[in-house]
Amino acid sequence: MRGLAKFLHISFPFEILCENYRKPHRETSSVHGHVLKMGFVNDVFVHTSLVNMFVQIGEFGYAPLVFDKSSFRDAVSFTALITACAQLNSLDIRKRIHSWIEDNGVEMKLRLTNGLIDMHSKCGDLETAKNIFEGIKGKDVISWNVMVGGYAHCLAINI
């Protein structure tokens, strides 16, 4: 039985990925139910796959709920959640995410930082996005594109 549990632990992220493409979106909740029943919700790979699954199928409200239930959070899972938050345009969730990252010393890798810039600008908070951007020491082309896109997004909203 132990070998089976290891297999399922490893196979769930792939099952979640397949569910995104194989079945209607409403049926993905069955995969989430199996993950909960089998106790894999705190597995980093399964957890991040669930958050990402809800983002990819457009169920942005579920991604923060799944994220909140997990005890493991890293830059990858935060990036998936940030994507959902940018789509939700939720001030409350946006502030909670950013505060949690800062309060818990999550390593601010460039991908995560770019995601925060994107999230804040898509939520209409260009000032915070700009402050984060200006704090980046090693900006890459993605950083610049995200910031320019943020300005364009905020300009389009205000027209």
Backbone as a printed PyTorch tensor [residue, N CA C, xyz], in Angstrom:
tensor([[[  0.8220,  -1.1990,   0.0000],
         [  0.0000,   0.0000,   0.0000],
         [  0.8600,   1.2540,   0.0000]],

        [[  2.0090,   1.2040,   0.6880],
         [  2.8910,   2.3540,   0.7310],
         [  3.3670,   2.7420,  -0.6630]],

        [[  3.7370,   1.7550,  -1.4730],
         [  4.1870,   2.0170,  -2.8390],
         [  3.0940,   2.6840,  -3.6600]],

        [[  1.8530,   2.2620,  -3.4590],
         [  0.7230,   2.8490,  -4.1580],
         [  0.5470,   4.3070,  -3.7670]],

        [[  0.6980,   4.6120,  -2.4770],
         [  0.5720,   5.9930,  -2.0160],
         [  1.6330,   6.8750,  -2.6510]],

        [[  2.8590,   6.3660,  -2.7610],
         [  3.9130,   7.1450,  -3.4090],
         [  3.5750,   7.3790,  -4.8710]],

        [[  3.0770,   6.3400,  -5.5350],
         [  2.7200,   6.4710,  -6.9380],
         [  1.6370,   7.5350,  -7.1140]],

        [[  0.6220,   7.4920,  -6.2690],
         [ -0.4630,   8.4610,  -6.3850],
         [  0.0180,   9.8760,  -6.0930]],

        [[  0.8870,  10.0130,  -5.1020],
         [  1.4650,  11.3150,  -4.7610],
         [  2.1530,  11.9150,  -5.9940]],

        [[  2.8820,  11.0840,  -6.7140],
         [  3.6050,  11.5590,  -7.8920],
         [  2.6630,  11.7290,  -9.0760]],

        [[  1.6460,  10.9030,  -9.1750],
         [  0.7890,  10.9150, -10.3540],
         [ -0.3090,  11.9770, -10.3190]],

        [[ -0.6860,  12.4640,  -9.1300],
         [ -1.7730,  13.4410,  -9.0630],
         [ -1.5270,  14.7030,  -9.8940]],

        [[ -0.3370,  15.3120,  -9.8570],
         [ -0.1440,  16.5000, -10.6920],
         [ -0.3880,  16.2260, -12.1770]],

        [[ -0.0130,  15.0260, -12.6410],
         [ -0.2440,  14.6860, -14.0390],
         [ -1.7260,  14.4560, -14.3110]],

        [[ -2.4160,  13.8430, -13.3690],
         [ -3.8650,  13.6410, -13.4920],
         [ -4.5740,  14.9940, -13.5470]],

        [[ -4.1310,  15.9140, -12.7010],
         [ -4.7270,  17.2540, -12.6810],
         [ -4.5020,  17.9380, -14.0210]],

        [[ -3.3040,  17.8310, -14.5630],
         [ -2.9950,  18.4260, -15.8570],
         [ -3.8770,  17.8240, -16.9450]],

        [[ -4.0230,  16.4990, -16.9350],
         [ -4.8630,  15.8260, -17.9350],
         [ -6.3200,  16.2470, -17.8100]],

        [[ -6.8050,  16.4080, -16.5920],
         [ -8.1940,  16.8160, -16.3850],
         [ -8.4700,  18.1770, -17.0240]],

        [[ -7.4860,  19.0570, -17.0180],
         [ -7.6740,  20.3830, -17.6030],
         [ -8.0090,  20.3070, -19.0810]],

        [[ -7.4580,  19.3250, -19.7720],
         [ -7.6150,  19.2450, -21.2090],
         [ -8.6260,  18.2050, -21.6590]],

        [[ -8.9260,  17.2360, -20.8130],
         [ -9.7390,  16.0960, -21.2190],
         [-11.2190,  16.2620, -20.9290]],

        [[-11.5650,  16.9140, -19.8360],
         [-12.9530,  16.9410, -19.3990],
         [-13.4640,  18.3640, -19.2630]],

        [[-14.7950,  18.5070, -19.2290],
         [-15.3480,  19.8320, -18.9580],
         [-14.8730,  20.3390, -17.6020]],

        [[-14.7560,  21.6390, -17.4680],
         [-14.2060,  22.2550, -16.2670],
         [-14.9440,  21.8770, -14.9920]],

        [[-16.2310,  21.6890, -15.0720],
         [-16.9800,  21.3940, -13.8430],
         [-16.5860,  20.0460, -13.2500]],

        [[-16.0090,  19.1570, -14.0540],
         [-15.6350,  17.8320, -13.5640],
         [-14.2760,  17.8220, -12.8720]],

        [[-13.5250,  18.9030, -12.9510],
         [-12.2180,  18.9380, -12.2920],
         [-12.3510,  18.9080, -10.7780]],

        [[-13.5250,  19.2790, -10.2790],
         [-13.7070,  19.2430,  -8.8240],
         [-13.6130,  17.8200,  -8.2890]],

        [[-13.8770,  16.8170,  -9.1410],
         [-13.7530,  15.4350,  -8.6760],
         [-12.2900,  15.1060,  -8.3620]],

        [[-11.3690,  15.6350,  -9.1570],
         [ -9.9520,  15.4230,  -8.8850],
         [ -9.5960,  16.0860,  -7.5610]],

        [[-10.0930,  17.3040,  -7.3410],
         [ -9.8380,  18.0140,  -6.1010],
         [-10.3740,  17.1910,  -4.9230]],

        [[-11.5430,  16.6140,  -5.0720],
         [-12.1240,  15.7720,  -4.0230],
         [-11.2570,  14.5620,  -3.7080]],

        [[-10.7110,  13.9240,  -4.7510],
         [ -9.8280,  12.7740,  -4.5340],
         [ -8.5610,  13.1870,  -3.7890]],

        [[ -8.0230,  14.3410,  -4.1470],
         [ -6.8220,  14.8410,  -3.4730],
         [ -7.1090,  15.0330,  -1.9830]],

        [[ -8.2530,  15.6310,  -1.6720],
         [ -8.6180,  15.8510,  -0.2720],
         [ -8.8170,  14.5330,   0.4670]],

        [[ -9.5530,  13.6060,  -0.1570],
         [ -9.8300,  12.3160,   0.4750],
         [ -8.5630,  11.5380,   0.7870]],

        [[ -7.6020,  11.6110,  -0.1120],
         [ -6.3890,  10.8120,   0.0470],
         [ -5.3130,  11.5370,   0.8480]],

        [[ -5.5810,  12.7820,   1.2480],
         [ -4.6570,  13.4950,   2.1190],
         [ -3.4320,  14.0800,   1.4440]],

        [[ -3.5300,  14.3480,   0.1420],
         [ -2.3790,  14.8830,  -0.5810],
         [ -2.4080,  16.3990,  -0.7430]],

        [[ -3.3330,  17.0650,  -0.0930],
         [ -3.4850,  18.5040,  -0.2970],
         [ -2.2570,  19.2900,   0.1730]],

        [[ -1.4910,  18.7590,   1.1160],
         [ -0.2960,  19.4700,   1.5840],
         [  0.9790,  19.0690,   0.8550]],

        [[  0.8530,  18.2260,  -0.1460],
         [  2.0030,  17.9000,  -0.9800],
         [  2.2650,  19.0820,  -1.9080]],

        [[  3.4900,  19.5550,  -1.9660],
         [  3.8090,  20.7630,  -2.7240],
         [  3.4490,  20.6300,  -4.2040]],

        [[  3.7250,  19.4920,  -4.8110],
         [  3.4390,  19.3210,  -6.2280],
         [  1.9360,  19.2750,  -6.4930]],

        [[  1.2250,  18.5380,  -5.6680],
         [ -0.2240,  18.4240,  -5.8200],
         [ -0.8840,  19.7760,  -5.5450]],

        [[ -0.4650,  20.4330,  -4.4780],
         [ -1.0210,  21.7350,  -4.1020],
         [ -0.8610,  22.7590,  -5.2230]],

        [[  0.3410,  22.8790,  -5.7430],
         [  0.5950,  23.8540,  -6.8040],
         [ -0.1750,  23.4930,  -8.0710]],

        [[ -0.2820,  22.2040,  -8.3490],
         [ -1.0550,  21.7670,  -9.5190],
         [ -2.5320,  22.1230,  -9.3780]],

        [[ -3.0810,  21.9790,  -8.1710],
         [ -4.4830,  22.3470,  -7.9490],
         [ -4.6990,  23.8480,  -8.1410]],

        [[ -3.8320,  24.6520,  -7.5480],
         [ -3.9500,  26.1050,  -7.7030],
         [ -3.8650,  26.4600,  -9.1810]],

        [[ -2.8830,  25.8930,  -9.8640],
         [ -2.7010,  26.1630, -11.2840],
         [ -3.8930,  25.6770, -12.1070]],

        [[ -4.4580,  24.5230, -11.7500],
         [ -5.6110,  23.9940, -12.4650],
         [ -6.7790,  24.9800, -12.4130]],

        [[ -7.0720,  25.4930, -11.2230],
         [ -8.1900,  26.4230, -11.0970],
         [ -7.9250,  27.7180, -11.8570]],

        [[ -6.6740,  28.1530, -11.9050],
         [ -6.3270,  29.3470, -12.6850],
         [ -6.5560,  29.0680, -14.1670]],

        [[ -6.0630,  27.9350, -14.6500],
         [ -6.1470,  27.6170, -16.0770],
         [ -7.5730,  27.4260, -16.5670]],

        [[ -8.4520,  26.9240, -15.7230],
         [ -9.8320,  26.7130, -16.1730],
         [-10.7130,  27.9390, -15.9200]],

        [[-10.1050,  28.9950, -15.3880],
         [-10.8490,  30.2330, -15.1860],
         [-11.6440,  30.2910, -13.8980]],

        [[-11.4270,  29.3590, -13.0000],
         [-12.1020,  29.3550, -11.6980],
         [-11.2120,  30.0780, -10.6910]],

        [[-11.0220,  31.3760, -10.9210],
         [-10.0530,  32.1510, -10.1590],
         [-10.4110,  32.2560,  -8.6770]],

        [[-11.6610,  32.1540,  -8.3410],
         [-12.0650,  32.2330,  -6.9410],
         [-11.6480,  31.0250,  -6.1230]],

        [[-11.4620,  29.8580,  -6.7770],
         [-11.0730,  28.6510,  -6.0520],
         [ -9.5810,  28.6060,  -5.7460]],

        [[ -8.7640,  29.2090,  -6.5930],
         [ -7.3120,  29.1610,  -6.3940],
         [ -6.9070,  29.7060,  -5.0180]],

        [[ -7.3970,  30.8880,  -4.5970],
         [ -7.0200,  31.3710,  -3.2580],
         [ -7.5250,  30.4620,  -2.1350]],

        [[ -8.6890,  29.8310,  -2.3300],
         [ -9.2240,  28.9370,  -1.3040],
         [ -8.3290,  27.7130,  -1.1220]],

        [[ -7.8930,  27.1280,  -2.2360],
         [ -7.0000,  25.9720,  -2.1670],
         [ -5.6710,  26.3930,  -1.5480]],

        [[ -5.1810,  27.5460,  -1.9720],
         [ -3.9140,  28.0560,  -1.4570],
         [ -3.9730,  28.2570,   0.0560]],

        [[ -5.0730,  28.8300,   0.5370],
         [ -5.2220,  29.0950,   1.9720],
         [ -5.2420,  27.8170,   2.8080]],

        [[ -5.7030,  26.7240,   2.2360],
         [ -5.8140,  25.4560,   2.9730],
         [ -4.4790,  24.7240,   3.0930]],

        [[ -3.4950,  25.1270,   2.2990],
         [ -2.2210,  24.4240,   2.3010],
         [ -1.2610,  25.0130,   3.3240]],

        [[ -0.4640,  24.1490,   3.9120],
         [  0.5430,  24.6190,   4.8610],
         [  1.8680,  24.9040,   4.1610]],

        [[  1.9840,  24.4960,   2.8970],
         [  3.2270,  24.7100,   2.1700],
         [  3.0260,  25.7670,   1.0910]],

        [[  3.8650,  26.7820,   1.1450],
         [  3.7830,  27.8560,   0.1540],
         [  5.1860,  28.2060,  -0.2930]],

        [[  5.3890,  28.2590,  -1.6060],
         [  6.6870,  28.6390,  -2.1380],
         [  6.4890,  29.5970,  -3.3060]],

        [[  7.5850,  29.9860,  -3.9360],
         [  7.5150,  30.9570,  -5.0280],
         [  6.6440,  30.4470,  -6.1770]],

        [[  6.6850,  29.1640,  -6.4550],
         [  5.8970,  28.6010,  -7.5550],
         [  4.4020,  28.6830,  -7.2460]],

        [[  4.0080,  28.2820,  -6.0310],
         [  2.5890,  28.3350,  -5.6920],
         [  2.1090,  29.7840,  -5.5860]],

        [[  2.9660,  30.6810,  -5.0980],
         [  2.5980,  32.0970,  -5.0540],
         [  2.4020,  32.6540,  -6.4640]],

        [[  3.2500,  32.2490,  -7.3980],
         [  3.1160,  32.7310,  -8.7740],
         [  1.7840,  32.2900,  -9.3660]],

        [[  1.3810,  31.0510,  -9.1190],
         [  0.0800,  30.5750,  -9.5980],
         [ -1.0490,  31.3830,  -8.9510]],

        [[ -0.9390,  31.6420,  -7.6680],
         [ -1.9720,  32.4030,  -6.9670],
         [ -2.0150,  33.8540,  -7.4460]],

        [[ -0.8680,  34.4350,  -7.6820],
         [ -0.7980,  35.8190,  -8.1760],
         [ -1.5120,  35.9410,  -9.5180]],

        [[ -1.3520,  34.9350, -10.3660],
         [ -2.0480,  34.9290, -11.6530],
         [ -3.5570,  34.9700, -11.4370]],

        [[ -4.0340,  34.1680, -10.4960],
         [ -5.4680,  34.1630, -10.1950],
         [ -5.9090,  35.5120,  -9.6520]],

        [[ -5.1260,  36.0630,  -8.7680],
         [ -5.4780,  37.3410,  -8.1410],
         [ -5.5490,  38.4530,  -9.1730]],

        [[ -4.6140,  38.4450, -10.1250],
         [ -4.6290,  39.4690, -11.1750],
         [ -5.9220,  39.3820, -11.9810]],

        [[ -6.4060,  38.1690, -12.2010],
         [ -7.6490,  37.9820, -12.9470],
         [ -8.8690,  38.3590, -12.1160]],

        [[ -8.7990,  38.1050, -10.8110],
         [ -9.9200,  38.4220,  -9.9200],
         [-10.0630,  39.9200,  -9.6670]],

        [[ -8.9380,  40.6350,  -9.7450],
         [ -8.9100,  42.0660,  -9.4380],
         [ -9.3940,  42.3150,  -8.0080]],

        [[ -8.8850,  41.4950,  -7.0880],
         [ -9.3160,  41.5500,  -5.6950],
         [ -8.2980,  42.2970,  -4.8380]],

        [[ -8.6920,  43.4460,  -4.3320],
         [ -7.8150,  44.2480,  -3.4860],
         [ -7.4550,  43.4980,  -2.2120]],

        [[ -8.4250,  42.8550,  -1.5900],
         [ -8.1920,  42.1420,  -0.3370],
         [ -7.1940,  41.0070,  -0.5130]],

        [[ -7.4260,  40.1550,  -1.5080],
         [ -6.5290,  39.0260,  -1.7410],
         [ -5.1450,  39.5330,  -2.1400]],

        [[ -5.0910,  40.5580,  -2.9610],
         [ -3.8110,  41.1220,  -3.4120],
         [ -2.9820,  41.5880,  -2.2180]],

        [[ -3.5950,  42.3020,  -1.3090],
         [ -2.8700,  42.7960,  -0.1340],
         [ -2.4190,  41.6470,   0.7680]],

        [[ -3.2830,  40.6360,   0.9350],
         [ -2.9230,  39.4890,   1.7670],
         [ -1.7380,  38.7290,   1.1920]],

        [[ -1.7480,  38.5370,  -0.1130],
         [ -0.6550,  37.8140,  -0.7620],
         [  0.6600,  38.5550,  -0.5700]],

        [[  0.6580,  39.8260,  -0.9020],
         [  1.8870,  40.6130,  -0.8240],
         [  2.3900,  40.6800,   0.6180]],

        [[  1.5070,  40.8880,   1.5690],
         [  1.9060,  40.9410,   2.9770],
         [  2.4780,  39.6120,   3.4470]],

        [[  1.8130,  38.5120,   3.0580],
         [  2.2700,  37.1960,   3.4820],
         [  3.6670,  36.9250,   2.9420]],

        [[  3.9150,  37.2910,   1.6930],
         [  5.2340,  37.0950,   1.0760],
         [  6.2860,  37.8610,   1.8680]],

        [[  6.0020,  39.1270,   2.1630],
         [  6.9620,  39.9550,   2.9010],
         [  7.1360,  39.4760,   4.3390]],

        [[  6.0390,  39.1680,   5.0160],
         [  6.0990,  38.7720,   6.4270],
         [  6.8150,  37.4360,   6.6500]],

        [[  6.7520,  36.5460,   5.6710],
         [  7.3150,  35.2130,   5.8370],
         [  8.6380,  35.0110,   5.1040]],

        [[  9.1890,  36.0850,   4.5910],
         [ 10.5110,  36.0140,   3.9840],
         [ 10.6130,  35.1170,   2.7690]],

        [[  9.5490,  35.0410,   1.9720],
         [  9.6030,  34.2510,   0.7390],
         [ 10.6370,  34.8890,  -0.1850]],

        [[ 11.5070,  34.0640,  -0.7310],
         [ 12.5670,  34.5760,  -1.5970],
         [ 11.9550,  35.2350,  -2.8370]],

        [[ 12.3100,  36.4700,  -3.0440],
         [ 11.7510,  37.2560,  -4.1460],
         [ 12.5580,  37.0320,  -5.4250]],

        [[ 12.3530,  35.8800,  -6.0200],
         [ 12.9930,  35.5980,  -7.3000],
         [ 12.3430,  36.4910,  -8.3450]],

        [[ 13.0350,  36.6830,  -9.4450],
         [ 12.5710,  37.6120, -10.4650],
         [ 11.1870,  37.2440, -11.0000]],

        [[ 10.9300,  35.9620, -11.1840],
         [  9.6170,  35.5410, -11.7050],
         [  8.4890,  35.9390, -10.7440]],

        [[  8.7140,  35.7510,  -9.4630],
         [  7.7150,  36.1300,  -8.4690],
         [  7.5480,  37.6490,  -8.4300]],

        [[  8.6560,  38.3700,  -8.4830],
         [  8.6070,  39.8320,  -8.4830],
         [  7.8510,  40.3470,  -9.7020]],

        [[  8.1310,  39.7720, -10.8630],
         [  7.4000,  40.1610, -12.0760],
         [  5.9090,  39.8710, -11.9360]],

        [[  5.5890,  38.7530, -11.2980],
         [  4.1840,  38.4190, -11.0590],
         [  3.5040,  39.4290, -10.1570]],

        [[  4.2140,  39.8850,  -9.1230],
         [  3.6520,  40.9090,  -8.2370],
         [  3.4070,  42.2180,  -8.9880]],

        [[  4.3360,  42.5980,  -9.8340],
         [  4.1610,  43.8170, -10.6430],
         [  2.9180,  43.6730, -11.5140]],

        [[  2.7960,  42.5300, -12.1640],
         [  1.6430,  42.2730, -13.0270],
         [  0.3430,  42.2940, -12.2390]],

        [[  0.3360,  41.6380, -11.0770],
         [ -0.8630,  41.5790, -10.2440],
         [ -1.3030,  42.9800,  -9.8150]],

        [[ -0.3670,  43.7610,  -9.2790],
         [ -0.7240,  45.1010,  -8.8050],
         [ -1.1970,  45.9990,  -9.9500]],

        [[ -0.5230,  45.9330, -11.0900],
         [ -0.9380,  46.8040, -12.1970],
         [ -2.2860,  46.3770, -12.7760]],

        [[ -2.5380,  45.0720, -12.8610],
         [ -3.8390,  44.6150, -13.3630],
         [ -4.9660,  44.9500, -12.4000]],

        [[ -4.6200,  45.0940, -11.1270],
         [ -5.6210,  45.4850, -10.1330],
         [ -5.7330,  47.0110, -10.0360]],

        [[ -5.0120,  47.7240, -10.8940],
         [ -5.1240,  49.1840, -10.9500],
         [ -4.2200,  49.9300,  -9.9810]],

        [[ -3.3300,  49.2240,  -9.3020],
         [ -2.4210,  49.8720,  -8.3480],
         [ -1.0450,  50.0280,  -8.9860]],

        [[ -0.9760,  50.9820,  -9.9200],
         [  0.2540,  51.2100, -10.6680],
         [  1.3800,  51.7300,  -9.7760]],

        [[  1.0390,  52.4750,  -8.7420],
         [  2.0560,  53.0320,  -7.8410],
         [  2.8330,  51.9090,  -7.1310]],

        [[  2.1230,  50.9170,  -6.6060],
         [  2.8000,  49.7950,  -5.9520],
         [  3.6040,  48.9900,  -6.9610]],

        [[  3.0320,  48.7790,  -8.1410],
         [  3.7470,  48.0510,  -9.1970],
         [  5.0470,  48.7780,  -9.5520]],

        [[  4.9730,  50.0690,  -9.6810],
         [  6.1510,  50.8790, -10.0190],
         [  7.2080,  50.7960,  -8.9080]],

        [[  6.7850,  50.8470,  -7.6570],
         [  7.7250,  50.7540,  -6.5380],
         [  8.4490,  49.3990,  -6.5290]],

        [[  7.7150,  48.3320,  -6.8010],
         [  8.3290,  47.0020,  -6.8590],
         [  9.3230,  46.9490,  -8.0160]],

        [[  8.9010,  47.4650,  -9.1660],
         [  9.7570,  47.4710, -10.3560],
         [ 11.0490,  48.2350, -10.0990]],

        [[ 10.9410,  49.3800,  -9.4800],
         [ 12.1280,  50.1960,  -9.2100],
         [ 13.0750,  49.5290,  -8.2170]],

        [[ 12.5630,  48.6210,  -7.4110],
         [ 13.3940,  47.9170,  -6.4470],
         [ 14.1440,  46.7190,  -7.0210]],

        [[ 13.8570,  46.3530,  -8.2560],
         [ 14.5250,  45.2080,  -8.8750],
         [ 15.9260,  45.6260,  -9.3090]],

        [[ 16.9170,  44.8580,  -8.8720],
         [ 18.3010,  45.1730,  -9.2450],
         [ 18.6640,  44.5960, -10.6120]],

        [[ 18.2070,  43.4050, -10.9190],
         [ 18.5570,  42.7470, -12.1770],
         [ 17.3570,  42.6020, -13.0940]],

        [[ 16.8010,  43.7290, -13.5350],
         [ 15.6200,  43.6670, -14.4080],
         [ 15.9630,  42.9260, -15.6980]],

        [[ 15.0140,  42.1130, -16.1530],
         [ 15.1730,  41.4730, -17.4500],
         [ 14.0960,  41.9900, -18.3960]],

        [[ 14.0560,  41.4700, -19.5990],
         [ 13.0990,  41.9550, -20.5990],
         [ 11.6620,  41.6950, -20.1380]],

        [[ 11.4480,  40.6220, -19.3810],
         [ 10.1040,  40.3320, -18.8770],
         [  9.6830,  41.3950, -17.8690]],

        [[ 10.6070,  41.8050, -17.0080],
         [ 10.3020,  42.8640, -16.0390],
         [  9.8380,  44.1310, -16.7570]],

        [[ 10.5870,  44.5060, -17.7740],
         [ 10.2320,  45.7120, -18.5390],
         [  8.8850,  45.5470, -19.2440]],

        [[  8.6640,  44.3830, -19.8510],
         [  7.3960,  44.1390, -20.5510],
         [  6.2090,  44.1720, -19.5980]],

        [[  6.3830,  43.5910, -18.4160],
         [  5.3020,  43.5740, -17.4280],
         [  4.9830,  45.0000, -16.9870]],

        [[  6.0110,  45.8010, -16.7560],
         [  5.7830,  47.1760, -16.3090],
         [  5.1420,  48.0200, -17.4130]],

        [[  5.6300,  47.8890, -18.6290],
         [  5.0280,  48.6140, -19.7590],
         [  3.5790,  48.1590, -19.9510]],

        [[  3.3460,  46.8430, -19.8450],
         [  1.9870,  46.3230, -19.9490],
         [  1.0880,  46.8630, -18.8500]],

        [[  1.6580,  47.0400, -17.6620],
         [  0.9010,  47.6140, -16.5460],
         [  0.4740,  49.0420, -16.8330]],

        [[  1.3980,  49.8270, -17.3730],
         [  1.0510,  51.2050, -17.7490],
         [ -0.0440,  51.2070, -18.8150]],

        [[  0.0950,  50.3280, -19.8130],
         [ -0.9050,  50.2550, -20.8770],
         [ -2.2690,  49.8330, -20.3160]],

        [[ -2.2610,  48.8760, -19.4200],
         [ -3.5140,  48.4010, -18.8200],
         [ -4.1990,  49.5120, -18.0440]],

        [[ -3.4270,  50.2080, -17.2180],
         [ -4.0020,  51.2820, -16.4040],
         [ -4.4560,  52.4480, -17.2710]],

        [[ -3.7420,  52.7170, -18.3510],
         [ -4.1370,  53.7700, -19.2820],
         [ -5.4590,  53.4010, -19.9590]],

        [[ -5.5920,  52.1420, -20.3620],
         [ -6.8170,  51.6770, -21.0210],
         [ -8.0150,  51.7780, -20.0800]],

        [[ -7.7920,  51.5190, -18.7960],
         [ -8.8830,  51.6130, -17.8200],
         [ -9.3490,  53.0590, -17.6610]],

        [[ -8.4060,  53.9700, -17.7250],
         [ -8.7160,  55.3910, -17.4680],
         [ -9.1860,  56.1510, -18.6960]],

        [[ -9.2250,  55.5150, -19.8360],
         [ -9.6740,  56.2120, -21.0640],
         [-11.1790,  56.2300, -21.1300]]])
